[in-house]
Amino acid sequence: MSIPLAEPTSLDEGTLRVTPLGGLGEIGRNMTIFEFDGKILIVDCGVLFPEEHQPGVDLILPDFEPIKSRLDDIVGVVLTHGHEDHIGAVPYLLRLKSDIPVIGSGLTLALVEAKLKEHRIKAFTLTVKEGQREQVGPFDLEFVAVNHSIPDALAVAIRTPAGLVLATGDFKMDQLPLDGRITDLRAFARLGEEGVDLFLVDSTNADVPGFTPTERSIGPVLDQVIGKAPRRVIVASFSSHVHRVQQVLDAAHAHGRRVALLGRSMLRNMTIAEDLGYLKVPSGLLIDYKKARDLPDDKIVYMSTGSQGEPMAVLSRMANLDHAIEPGPGDTVILASSLIPGNENAVYRVIDGLTKLGANVVHKANAKVHVSGHAAAGELIYCYNILRPKNVLPVHGEYRHLIANAKLAQDTGIAAERTIIASNGTVIDLKDGEARVAGQLDLGFVYVDGSTVGAITDADLKDRRILAEEGFVSVIVVVDAATGRIISGPEIHARGIAEDDSVFDDVAPKIVAALKEASGNGVRDTHSLSQVVRRTIGRWVNQKLRRRPMIVPLVIEA
Amino acid sequence: MSIPLAEPTSLDEGTLRVTPLGGLGEIGRNMTIFEFDGKILIVDCGVLFPEEHQPGVDLILPDFEPIKSRLDDIVGVVLTHGHEDHIGAVPYLLRLKSDIPVIGSGLTLALVEAKLKEHRIKAFTLTVKEGQREQVGPFDLEFVAVNHSIPDALAVAIRTPAGLVLATGDFKMDQLPLDGRITDLRAFARLGEEGVDLFLVDSTNADVPGFTPTERSIGPVLDQVIGKAPRRVIVASFSSHVHRVQQVLDAAHAHGRRVALLGRSMLRNMTIAEDLGYLKVPSGLLIDYKKARDLPDDKIVYMSTGSQGEPMAVLSRMANLDHAIEPGPGDTVILASSLIPGNENAVYRVIDGLTKLGANVVHKANAKVHVSGHAAAGELIYCYNILRPKNVLPVHGEYRHLIANAKLAQDTGIAAERTIIASNGTVIDLKDGEARVAGQLDLGFVYVDGSTVGAITDADLKDRRILAEEGFVSVIVVVDAATGRIISGPEIHARGIAEDDSVFDDVAPKIVAALKEASGNGVRDTHSLSQVVRRTIGRWVNQKLRRRPMIVPLVIEA
């Protein structure tokens, strides 16, 4: 199934080359590059959040290697919507070249600009709307409204002489969205009539049967829970989910409660959303949380971040009584959010902490307080039937999602060989209505850690995992440069190994003996002597403690 | 809600003291001690599996501290069933005193004995059956059949002059179990008539509404999937789930396939289950997996371990092509198991790997191939109504489960003050039909790591987490004992920090300067000089790399 590494041939005239750099075989860091006539267009530039086997990593970026030597050929980066997995890596891209034009809808660009401001980057932007057409280098772009869990999301149709490509970005097909802005199936139909040569389509929910329920269905549940709540209400959700927050505001308003926004990103994003008219705030509804504490308990709703159990976010801090708002008996906490795989332990720890404090915790598992932002299988089939694309490239998903999506396409009559299961770095050439795999680039993970980008390697992460599971033992011996005689040590120190250092008293004489033997055999260089130390203590720790810590031996000449 | 630490008063005559040592506020390491008239009975003695914030830990034991000085008073340990979270810590208990009698059903004791054999312990055992009554010290024990996801599970009624206690162990109320052995509600009714003074009840599924479906409902699904499978079938499940394996064997047999068992624990447990008559194996059905490879692909079912994505188990190794059986296109893999919270990433990684190899992966999310082993809310309410216990102690669960269970009890009319939300170490005294909290012991986590038990502390785990997230920097300086002059160093080495060590070239002169300054101020002892080194490099790394690694400074005199 996997495509062997192969540099693609040089690009023929009149051919469009499509290369996903991220988002295939993973949920996150979505990024695809399109090359035609020597020019490059980028669609999306997101981050991936690390898993537990990537300790200490802050963010993971797409591997920019294929475009690093081509920066002057980039004509623009189109952002389909304002989620981190589609915009989070833009600052790192603009660090390479700050004047790459950034193209997206009003809300998307406002969110990107807030992010760029933190990185002290001022970008060149072009705001676009659904229905708009823009020529960017050799790429004729048309933007199409799509519905998602953030307002103002766009699909993009890319026309070149090689054919017509449609990239959905993330989307679903809520037919009664709060803002009335549905995924524009009339435009999809028109593009289908014209002939879609390649369809890049969101796969996140391709293995979920049926249809994603409407966002509107959550409103009555929030209304009922908030209406019945005897004391304070705390709602946690994603800080960019404008329509979810809107429904919380509406329910609070209906029950005579005021709302305090909590969490830096919640405040920032909702201020942007209100300024741009995406969030409708009844006058006098919002209140600063410090003032909110003076209100009676049944007159307030706190709208906060932390629905994924992030340790530094508001909700986790509340659960740990490490926040000014301390939940207690009679309070109601609503997690109006999904539970992203991998976050279960953290989220359940927060739910448990809040329950222990006496709060009534309402979440996805016991009430209908969340719907997904992605099209399920039933919706995707509608798209395939309306578009009838010549070639399909499922994107945005783990392999099982990509494969499930390809099967849906095949169910609607698209030939299996026209549905391409690719991975990051797969090079796909489109010409004359035919898409074919032209090569496979070897791309890696680029880790952001503290102020470093790409400095941490997979080898470092392996070291970290060993340190985490086994700890380390350092052994320092100072020897006389001339005679090789031990002047000081061995000093043995361990961390994360359970025993106090006296457990190593037994092995010190063995190290001395091993060094003397080596020295007697004429070994004198400190590197070789260090290896003698490593072997001696490594074997001893393994036998005596049944452990394999990292051994850090150091023989110093003085 | 939490009970302040308080040593309980000495135990009055005629009072039964109940102290859970594990299993409250967590899923695992279930263990409760009962004390009467100077004698101690233990019910269950299980392990807890570590989470990602406990790296390198193999197992977590209950804290045996409260019984360590009372070993001669222990009259026996009753094991309700053979799951690891109820029996896994028995070897560590018997290491303290090897002749504590171990009491349980036939299958339970066979599984414990297999485990004890690996620890080279031979135990004193007493095999009991449902309906049996045994006097153990001052405790009059009666065993009651309960249904669970392993055969031969028992609840235990404990009679003392202080009253009648019923402990369910883990259970559900499948009314049509494969082996016909239902939870004995007639016995529950009889005990209820007699008067249950304290009811210790499984809370695992107390927050799940309704009723757990019957195990039998999985059979037709397995039959259909295996019947339609074009090539090989691989089923993964828990290695002690005899009835699940039975249904796989039956489905394989019905479709003319033979079955090869894979994985050490699967082979061991199923051999025990077959020997004792719990697993019925059609003659000639089983085949060694090495011979199975000679069969046509549509004539074999592999029954394996690894349904939780455990990296060393068979299924993960298959997904990584690190096993003799290599899944491929046309093969069907069934994960007939739950997805234990915390394992999602690992399990989805395996599902993805198998999908990428071309296998069709059937799991809980896309087919009814698993039912829970625990009573849901509807079943628990039946129990409360039949038993009408005077006092209720929800056990086996996170806090949210314990609280949900207490609410169910209250729904049936039991007063809130008679439902006790306790934590590990809560001391509960029962006398004259009244249960009251008498104190709270301070218990910890006992970590098994390699050959050590209890040697790893929470401080070590904190060190490991820092090492995992940030790595470490060691700095060694050799100074002249007499003059304080630097003879060698600073040698700076880092691991897990991304940069090659040359990044530290800048800070070496700063360290030298700081040491000279300290020396000039008369600082001479190596510990204080080490602190100077720590501060200097720590501040530098924090500012320059925006990181907070573990700093290991060492100033040595030579």
Interface residues (C-beta under 8 A of the other chain):
Chain A: M1 S2 G25 E51 E52 P55 G56 D207 P341 G342 E344 N345 Y348 I351 D352 T355 K356 L357 G358 V361 A365 N366 E398 Y399 R400 I403 D449 G450 S451 T452 A455 I456 T457 D460 L461 D463 R464 R465 L467 A468 E469 E470 G471 F472 S474 I476 V478 I487 S488 G489 E491 H493 R495 G496 I497 A498 E499 L545 R546 R547 M550 V552 L554 I556 E557 A558
Chain B: M1 S2 G25 E51 E52 P55 G56 D207 P341 G342 E344 N345 Y348 I351 D352 T355 K356 L357 G358 V361 A365 N366 E398 Y399 R400 I403 D449 G450 S451 T452 A455 I456 T457 D460 L461 D463 R464 R465 L467 A468 E469 E470 G471 F472 S474 I476 V478 I487 S488 G489 E491 H493 R495 G496 I497 A498 E499 K544 L545 R546 R547 M550 V552 L554 I556 E557 A558
